[in-house]
Amino acid sequence: MTGPAGAPLEGLALSGRLASLSRGLAALNRAILMVSMGALVLAALILSTGVVLRYFFQTATDWQDEAAVFLLVGATFLCGAHVQSLGGHVAIDALGGVLSARVNHLRQVLVDAVSAAFCAFFAWKSWTLCHEAWAEKQTTSSTWAPPLWIPYSLMALGMTLLTLQLVVLLLVRLTRERT
């Protein structure tokens, strides 16, 4: 979540349930960040090991690419909420400098609401894909054939967390407007 000039909202005085939700989400985001960092290192090790095995031992490692992709998908989607909480997503503030404070606030609220709606739709579709992959026992087409519900669930959980983060940001902006 970001404040008016891109500063984290952690410094703002939030109250009640919104403060509790924000703190809980921040703690969850930090935990996911630690796991995701490990996943990125593991993906690098898997790919590097695969290269060495293929070069020196001419050994086929058909599982490594999919394992690395699953780890990278998980890290990417699960860290989206953390990146949003820091204000690290791409933002274009060309309009922010020329609009009045009130109009700029309304623009930010509108952007947050549209972003949350898009991410909620994406999360819903991802959960649908995950359910279908689970129910139909879908796997990848490789000889290793890991189940597809794994990356779909990581994608769905990540988008759900990002949606929640955007909703918290939107509620903070609306709460600040009323005070």
C-alpha positions, 0 to 999 in steps of 0.5 A: 500500500502506498501513501500519497507520494508513494510512501508506505502506508505503514506510517499512517495511523490506521484504526480498528479492523483495518489496522489489524487487517493491514498488519496481518497482511503485512506479516503474511507478505513478509513470510511469503517473501522469505519463502519466495526468495528460497524458491528463486534460489532453488529454481536457479540451482535446479536450472544450473544443475540441469545444465551441468548434468546435460553438458558433462553427463549427457543426461536428460533432465526433463523435470527441471524446466517445469520445476523451475517454472512452477517455482518462478510462477509461485514466487512471482504471483505470491509476491505481488501483494508485497510489491503492491504494499511497497508501492513497487508496481509500475505507476504513471504519475504524470496526471498527479502533478497537474491535478488538484489534490481532491481530483488526484485523490479521486483518480487514485481511488478509481484506479485502486477500485478498477485494479482490485476488480481486475485482480478479483476477476483474475483470482476468480478465473485462476481458482476456476482453473485450479479446481478444473485441474484438480477435479480432472487430474490435469497434468503437464504434457511432459514425461514428468507430468506434474499436476497443473493444480500446483501452479494454478493454485499459486497463481490463484492465491497470489492474485487473491492476496493482491486483490486483498492488498488493493482492497485494503489500500482502497479502504485506507484511501476512503477512510483518509478521505472521511477524516 
